[in-house]
Amino acid sequence: MPPGAAHAQPQPEAGPRLAQFYFYLTEGCNCACRHCWLAPKFDPEATRYPTLPVAAFERVIAEALPLGLGRVKLTGGEPLMHPDIGDLLAVVRREDLALTVETNGLRLTEALADAIAGCRQPFVSVSLDGAEAGYHDKVRGVPGAFDLAVAGVRHLVEAGLKPQLILSVMRDNVGQVEPVVRLAEQLGAGSVKFNLIQPTERGVALHEQGDSLTVPELIDLGRWVEGDLAGSTELALHFDYPRAFRSLARLATRGGQGSCGILGILGVLASGQYALCGIGESVPELLFGQVGQVPLAEVWYQHPVLLALRDGLPGKLGGICAECLQKSDCLGSCIAQNYYRAKDLFAPYWFCEEADQLGLFPASRRVPVAAKG
């Protein structure tokens, strides 16, 4: 345990397990993506904005291990911009924690790929918003981003990993859905995920300008991806719309998973503040105290927001989420997004709410009228 670290309180027998920690390592990013739901500050040289100190990283892990910590996710901003990323990965290996990394791939060197591969159960996702530089670089706002990302994916594959490629679907690149799958096959990736543009931070403007796809378009695209396109490849494809819109066959497979596991996760920002997740950068109500100033066990077991979620999910979900047969698994899809939009932890997810208003919410996934009574 780092010097001065508080001793974590023992986990109560009936207490919730803190299964995973999300580390938002950097406030800056070397991309300026049009759609980013967190909107980190543009920092191409990784010199302008704060990063989480190694000592704080170690302290969080030391206090989280007695609470059940088994996996950490390194994200940002751009996590591989962290000046001490090698030291952070060494801590993850030393503590034998499973590892997830979310990266744009621009700094994914051969050495970093090897270091990541040396961790337990490494899973890496690399953003790739088109199978050609013209598409990807336009979304990322950085010339040359495509070539660097592809090189990063190749380094991961050479290190023995099967990375996931993530395409954020918008009107400009919707025609790149299948080409990205074919590129993933060529590169040796293991899966492709298609993300919706969330109406949060920069994504708000894309929705308002009509640059994101409409809900009906997304439903049609998701069904095509999960049906026709998935049948044409051995790669695992995941279209990230809510569980209520997925077939029962998809729900029975890994490709049907879709809950973020909010009841077993906590985040810490580059500023060293505990948070529900990265949305704490924009929503101070979802900040829970400073690392080193408040014991993690106190945050995890006593913070009112976390207690409210444990008490209220899924029973207190509102709107269409209250009527959804998938709510126990979905848990409102994204609590951070719901709160950002409505200032209510139990507000319905925007996609499902709009689909319901359009008469497109699947009747087979709605609680029967008799059951409501």
C-alpha positions, 0 to 999 in steps of 0.5 A: 500500500502506498505511504499514507494510504488509509486501510480499507474497511472490510467488506460486509458480508452482504455488501456489494462487490466493487468489481471494476474501476474505470480510470479516466487517466487524462483530461486531454486527448490527442484527437478532437472527435466530433461526437465525443460524449466526454469532450476532453481538451485537445492536447496533441502533445500530451503536455497541457492538462492534468493526468492521474498521478501514479501514487493516486492510481496505486492508492485507489487500487490498494483500497479497492482490492479488499472491496472485491476489485478484479478488473480495471479499465484504462480510458480517458481522454486518451489513456496512452497519453499518460506520461507514466503509462508503463508504470501504471501497467506494471501496477496492474500486472503486479496486482494481477488485475484483469485489464481493459484499455479503450484507446484511439490507438495513435500512441499504441507502440509495439512496446505498449502492446507487449506490456498490455498483453502481459497483463491478466485477461487483457481486452483492448478496444481501438476506435476506427470510424472508417476503413479509409483515412478520409472517413476516420480522420474527418471524425477524429479531427486529426490528419494521419489518425487512421494510419496510426490507429491501424498500426496500433491494431497490428501491434496488438495482434502481433502481441497475441491479442484480438482487439475490438474495433469500435465504429461510432455510427453517424450519417457521414460514415454509415456506409463504412459499417461493412468495410470496417468489418472486412478491415477487422478481418484482414487485421486479425481483430476479434470483434467489431462494436458499433456505437450509437452517438449519445446526445451528451457533450459534443454528441448533442450538436450532432443530434441537433444538426441531423448528423447522427442517425435517427432512431428508426434508422438505427433500429434498421441498421442494428437488425441488419448488422445482427442478422445479415452482416453477422452471418457473413463473418466469423467475427463477433459483432455488437451493435450497441442499441438497448437490449429490448431491440435485440433478438432472443437469439442474440440475448442468449449469446455474448453478442447480446450483452449490453449492461454496463454493470453500473452497480459494480463499477466506480470511476476516478477522474484525472483530477483524482476525484471519485465519480460515477463515471467520466460524466463527472467531468460535466456533472459535479453532482456525480463526483464523490470525493477526492482520493486520499481525502475520503476512504474509498470504502466510505464512498463505496458503501455510504455515498447517497448516489450509490445507495440510491442506485442500489435501492432504486434499480431497476424498480424506480426506473421511469417512463418506458424503462419501467415497462420494459421486460429487460430492465433487470438486465439493462438497468436503464442502459446508461445511468450517466447519460440519463442523468445528464439529459434529465437530472434524474438517476432513474430517467428513461434512456433517450433511445427507448423513449424516442422509439416508444414515442414513434411506436417502435418499441417492441411490444413483446418486450413491454410488461403486459397490461394485466401484469401492470395491474 
